[in-house]
Amino acid sequence: MKSNKDNKDPKELFPAPPFKTPDQEYPGTEDQMQPKADHGEESYVGYGRFEDKKVIITGGDSGIGRAVAIAFAREGADVLISYLSEVEDKDAEETAEFVRKAGRKAILMKGDINDEKQCKNIVDKAVNEFGKIDVLINNAAFHISRKNLEDIPSGEWERTFETNVNAIFYLCKAAVPHMPKGGSIINTTSVTGFDPSEDLLPYSATKSAVINLTANLSQILLKQGKGIRVNAVAPGPVWTPLIPATKFNVDTFGQNTAMERPGQPVEIAPAFLFLASADASYISGAVLPVTGGRITI
């Protein structure tokens, strides 16, 4: 089937900065975004590649997580959507409605994954509702832009590691016993794990840690006979509520890529589906860059 992206310059597929979107308070919401982000609401077409599979997505209410939830649902999967707080209730319910419109089951779980008990609750809920977990997507993340080392509060450093690294450990530890052979764990890292941003010291450090965690855990689970592949997706700059909500430079956001624009969530979601699919059966411990041309070697 011919795509509306065929025969078009990738630079021109989606909006380029400068953007004049209003600042938001963390964690941010979709309805204040200008321009609106594209999660594949109108464009993503599924082919039943994940029929009756069961998927957990953290940070699934908006941004990349919403695009991934829509894609998996349209491919036939039931989805548990984990999100942080009541600020995101509307976004989470909208994402769940897209899942339901695809004819699949959507479960919403609100709470802070910095708490190991919440991570276990997410897994327990998925197992109780679904019976198993086929795909675990550790997507939720936190960052704040800071220009100077002395401007970074110690508590903010700790929170960044708690959300971006510790929660992955908690969720994997809880989920693996409920995942069948052939299951897949996909972590969201970042281009900053390879090419650190001077404005994002804590975030860049966590994303390098996620790359190492992914590689190490992939070896452990395969060598122990679990039969679960572990990979990561490394997005470049992507237009999500996290950007205006964490005081990042929206006026030039994405100009530092070869495509001179940020990615849209719909452009990132297929990487997760590929890594979870049978087409990636010989891939584990890998990081798939989706960076708009920013180099990760």
C-alpha positions in Angstrom: 0.0 0.0 0.0 1.4 3.4 -1.0 2.1 5.6 2.0 1.5 9.4 2.1 5.2 9.6 3.0 6.3 8.1 -0.4 8.2 10.4 -2.7 8.5 13.2 -0.2 11.5 14.9 1.2 11.7 13.7 4.9 12.6 17.2 5.9 9.2 18.4 4.8 6.9 15.7 6.1 6.2 17.4 9.4 6.5 20.9 11.0 9.9 22.5 11.6 10.8 25.1 14.2 10.5 27.8 15.3 7.5 26.7 17.4 5.5 29.1 19.6 3.9 26.6 22.0 3.1 27.8 25.5 5.2 26.7 28.4 3.7 23.9 30.6 4.2 22.5 34.0 5.6 19.0 34.2 4.5 16.4 33.0 2.6 18.4 30.3 -0.4 17.6 28.3 -1.2 17.1 24.6 -4.0 19.7 24.3 -1.7 22.7 24.9 0.8 21.6 22.2 1.3 24.0 19.2 1.6 22.5 16.6 -0.3 19.4 17.6 1.8 16.2 17.7 1.0 13.4 15.3 0.6 10.0 17.0 -0.8 8.1 14.0 -4.4 8.8 15.0 -5.4 9.2 11.3 -2.6 7.4 9.5 -1.5 4.2 11.3 -2.9 1.1 9.7 -2.4 -2.3 11.4 -2.1 -5.7 9.9 -2.8 -8.0 12.9 0.9 -8.7 13.6 0.3 -8.7 17.4 -3.1 -10.4 17.5 -4.0 -11.1 21.2 -0.6 -10.1 22.5 -0.4 -8.3 25.9 1.6 -5.1 26.2 2.6 -2.8 29.0 3.6 0.8 28.1 4.9 3.2 30.7 4.4 6.9 29.8 1.6 5.6 27.5 -0.7 8.5 27.9 1.0 10.9 25.5 3.9 11.5 23.2 5.8 8.4 22.0 3.9 6.2 24.4 0.5 7.2 22.9 1.8 6.5 19.4 3.1 3.1 20.4 -0.2 2.3 22.2 -2.2 3.2 19.1 0.0 1.1 16.8 0.1 -2.0 19.0 -3.7 -1.9 19.4 -4.3 -1.6 15.7 -2.0 -4.6 15.3 -4.3 -6.6 17.6 -2.7 -6.2 21.1 -4.3 -5.4 24.4 -2.5 -2.6 26.2 -1.9 -1.5 29.8 -1.1 2.3 29.8 0.9 3.5 32.8 1.0 7.2 33.5 2.1 9.5 36.3 -0.7 11.7 37.7 -4.2 13.2 37.5 -2.8 16.0 35.3 -2.6 13.4 32.6 -6.0 11.8 33.1 -7.5 13.3 30.0 -4.5 12.3 27.8 -4.6 8.8 29.2 -8.3 8.4 28.6 -7.9 9.6 25.1 -5.2 7.1 24.4 -7.3 4.3 26.0 -10.2 5.3 23.7 -8.0 4.9 20.6 -7.1 1.4 21.9 -10.8 0.5 22.4 -11.8 1.9 19.0 -9.3 -0.6 17.6 -11.3 -3.3 19.3 -8.7 -4.0 22.0 -8.7 -3.9 25.8 -7.2 -0.8 27.5 -6.2 -0.7 31.2 -5.2 2.6 32.8 -2.7 2.6 35.7 -2.0 5.9 37.4 1.0 6.3 39.7 4.6 7.1 40.1 7.0 4.3 38.8 9.7 5.7 41.0 8.0 3.6 43.7 8.9 -0.1 43.3 5.5 -1.1 44.7 3.8 0.8 41.9 5.9 -1.1 39.4 4.8 -4.4 40.9 1.2 -3.2 41.0 1.4 -2.5 37.2 2.7 -5.9 36.5 0.2 -7.6 38.8 -2.7 -5.7 37.2 -1.5 -6.8 33.7 -1.2 -10.4 34.8 -4.6 -10.4 36.5 -6.3 -8.8 33.5 -4.3 -10.4 30.6 -2.9 -13.6 32.1 0.6 -12.8 30.8 2.9 -10.1 29.5 4.3 -10.5 25.9 5.9 -7.1 25.6 7.1 -4.6 28.2 7.9 -1.1 26.9 9.8 1.0 29.4 9.1 4.4 27.9 8.4 6.9 30.7 11.2 9.5 31.3 11.9 12.7 33.1 14.3 15.6 32.3 14.7 19.3 33.0 16.9 21.6 31.0 19.7 23.2 33.0 22.5 25.3 31.6 24.9 25.0 34.6 26.1 22.2 36.8 25.4 24.3 39.9 21.8 24.8 38.8 20.9 21.1 39.0 19.3 20.3 42.4 20.5 17.0 43.9 16.9 15.9 44.3 16.4 16.5 40.5 19.4 14.4 39.7 18.0 11.6 41.9 14.6 11.8 40.4 16.0 11.6 36.9 17.8 8.4 37.7 14.8 7.0 39.7 12.4 7.5 36.7 14.7 6.7 33.8 16.8 3.9 35.2 15.5 2.5 38.6 11.9 2.1 37.3 13.2 0.0 34.4 14.9 -2.3 36.8 11.8 -2.6 39.0 9.5 -3.3 36.1 11.8 -5.8 34.4 12.3 -7.7 37.7 8.5 -7.9 38.3 7.6 -8.7 34.7 10.1 -11.3 33.6 8.5 -14.2 35.6 5.2 -13.6 33.8 6.7 -13.3 30.2 6.7 -16.3 27.9 9.6 -17.4 25.7 9.5 -15.1 22.7 8.6 -12.2 24.8 10.2 -8.8 24.3 11.4 -5.9 26.5 12.0 -2.6 24.8 13.6 0.3 26.6 13.5 3.9 25.5 17.0 5.4 25.5 17.9 8.6 23.5 20.4 10.0 21.1 21.8 11.8 24.1 23.0 8.4 25.4 25.5 8.6 22.5 25.8 12.4 22.0 25.2 14.1 25.3 23.4 17.4 25.5 25.1 20.1 27.6 21.6 21.2 28.8 20.7 17.7 30.0 23.5 16.3 32.1 21.3 14.0 34.4 19.1 12.8 31.5 22.0 12.1 29.2 23.7 10.1 31.9 20.6 8.0 32.5 20.2 7.3 28.8 23.7 5.9 28.6 22.9 3.8 31.6 19.8 2.5 29.8 21.9 1.4 26.9 24.2 -0.6 29.2 21.3 -2.1 31.1 19.7 -3.2 27.8 22.8 -4.9 26.6 23.5 -6.6 29.9 20.0 -7.8 30.6 19.7 -9.1 27.1 22.7 -11.4 27.7 21.4 -12.5 31.1 17.9 -13.5 30.0 19.0 -15.4 26.9 21.9 -17.2 28.6 19.6 -18.2 31.4 17.1 -19.7 28.9 14.3 -17.2 29.5 13.9 -16.7 25.8 13.2 -13.0 26.2 14.8 -10.4 23.9 15.8 -7.0 25.3 16.4 -4.1 23.0 16.1 -0.3 23.0 15.0 2.5 20.8 17.0 5.7 20.7 14.8 8.6 19.6 16.3 12.0 18.6 14.4 15.1 19.4 10.6 14.2 19.3 7.7 16.7 19.7 6.0 15.6 22.9 4.6 17.5 25.9 7.8 16.8 27.8 9.5 19.5 25.8 7.5 22.6 26.7 6.9 21.1 30.2 10.6 20.8 31.0 11.7 24.2 29.7 13.6 22.9 26.7 14.4 25.3 23.9 11.2 24.9 21.8 12.2 27.8 19.4 14.9 25.7 17.8 13.9 22.2 18.9 15.0 19.6 16.3 17.1 22.0 14.2 20.2 20.0 15.4 19.2 17.1 13.2 20.1 16.5 9.5 16.3 16.8 8.8 16.2 20.2 10.7 13.0 19.3 12.5 11.9 17.2 15.4 10.4 13.7 14.9 6.7 13.1 15.5 5.7 10.3 17.8 4.1 8.4 14.8 7.6 8.2 13.2 9.1 6.6 16.3 6.4 3.9 17.1 7.3 1.5 14.2 10.7 1.0 15.7 9.1 -0.5 18.8 6.8 -2.7 16.8 9.8 -4.0 14.7 11.9 -4.9 17.8 8.9 -6.7 19.4 8.1 -8.6 16.2 9.2 -11.9 14.8 11.1 -10.0 12.1 13.6 -9.1 14.9 13.9 -12.6 16.2 17.8 -12.5 15.9 18.1 -9.1 17.5 18.8 -8.6 21.2 20.9 -6.2 23.1 20.6 -3.7 20.2 19.8 0.0 20.1 17.8 1.2 17.1 18.4 4.9 16.5 15.4 7.0 15.2 17.1 10.3 15.2 16.4 12.4 12.1 19.9 11.8 11.0 21.8 12.6 14.1 24.7 10.1 14.3 25.0 7.5 17.1 28.4 6.1 16.3 
